[in-house]
Amino acid sequence: MDISGICITRQSTLRDALDMLDRGGLGVILLVSGNRQFERTVTDGDLRRLLLEGASLDQTLAIISERRSIVVPENRTRRDALELMQKHTIDHLPVVDGSGRVVDLVERRGIDDQILLSTPHMGDAERDFVDEAFRTNWIAPLGPNVDAFEHELAEMVGAGHAVALSSGTAAIHLALVLLDVGPGDVVFCSSLTFAASVNPIAYQGGEPVLIDSEPESWNMSPAALERALEDARRKGKLPKAVIVVNLYGQSADMDPIAALCERYGVTLVEDAAESLGAKYKGRASGTFGRIGIYSFNGNKIITTSGGGMLVTEEKAFADRARFLATQARDPAPHYQHSTIGYNYRMSNILAGVGRGQLKVLEQRVEARREVYRRYCAAFAGVAWLEMMPEPDWSFSTHWISACTIARDSRIDAAAMIQRLSAEFIEARPVWKPMQLQPVFAQCAYFPHGNQSVSEDLFNRGICLPSGSNMSTEQIERVAETVLKIGQ
Ligand SMILES: *Cc1c(COP(=O)(O)O)cnc(C)c1O
């Protein structure tokens, strides 16, 4: 902020001070000596008291008492500053340099601007679809928004069929039910992912086998997958399915992975919860498996507050998924069930939100890619920080802009995340790999090579704020703060 308009000296009159307060509009001005040495703050209240005590408007500020002010030295964090302001119930803090000259005045609302990792970003149409559902009393699950959302999403990604569900996790679970995964069955899954990719294997009593990442895309390593498949073949126990995860908006290297699955006769399931809108060699992420799934959880690139979608080319799968997701009711006039069902369908209200969000998906993708591009530019000359790579076959949405900190750098990822938090910037570690999770520690794990890539990414990785609703100033504040902390 330009502070020349709010700095005043003891030679000025009370009238000058009131005038300056009025023009500044902040409710506070700064009393400084000749070369802008900071002395104290002066508020409306201070001047009012002087006048009530009998001072005249033409007297100078020489009469104002000395007072120690709350000052934030520049090396303090935003959190320190905010705590001070809350403690003393003040809205403005002068900042002084090493020689006591005032250089800035920070406002409370400028300080407590929290930059979050990824927040929902609604468009203009969501409310209309939801209102329509209210107007027509289609509040129940199912209804026209559900059907339309399914059609619109299927069309957008080029899938034959889409089934709207209550969550991405439900979609993965139903995929495994459709593929008849049962107790004792082996299912392979990417190890560097969110637990929701693997949990449904356990719901079915299956046995997860975890496959490491490759450094090029951070996604499933074809080399590790091949060793795992060969090992399984030798043991005579091939997996029922391979769940390949597309991390942070980027597709895995599908050609070699699909070729391996084909060679071993294993079904591919694609967990595209994080990669709606991404492409692999021009084709929509999520359409490479026999079944693919998307998530519309609150932090994903588009959201219905909670929801998921299952996509497939096979009508029989889609029909079966709808049947199982609505409690598996047999076509009979009475309530009859010959199989175990689930309550996994998306509601007509939430599908309305989804239809609106789908209309702005492309814009959201472009905005997130722009966040990534700005980070790349800001960190271009920096040796100790590397952005998540984007191979030439990938069109990533950069749902999350992730990076790694070099092993020999001044600060590690965990400390960086903590320091960013003190500056009100929400950064997170990269997913903790499943083989390191207590609940999956006993699962077989196939690393990429001699090195466990997922563990290395976990140790060195940081997810930076990536929301499509971030302002340019916020992106720059993140980049500058990262550089300041790490340099
Ligand atoms: C979010 C997510 C899920 C689960 O989706 P929900 O809709 O939250 O159930 C599954 N897999 C991955 C990789 C995810 O990021």
The ligand as an ORCA input file, in Angstrom:
! r2SCAN-3c Opt
* xyz 0 1
  C     -11.611    -38.615     -4.545
  C     -11.083    -39.908     -4.971
  C     -11.833    -41.086     -4.879
  C     -13.139    -41.172     -4.173
  O     -14.114    -40.364     -4.660
  P     -15.322    -39.955     -3.686
  O     -16.310    -39.350     -4.610
  O     -14.769    -38.983     -2.691
  O     -15.838    -41.187     -3.033
  C     -11.296    -42.240     -5.399
  N     -10.070    -42.264     -5.937
  C      -9.306    -41.161     -6.006
  C      -7.974    -41.278     -6.649
  C      -9.769    -39.957     -5.499
  O      -8.991    -38.886     -5.537
*
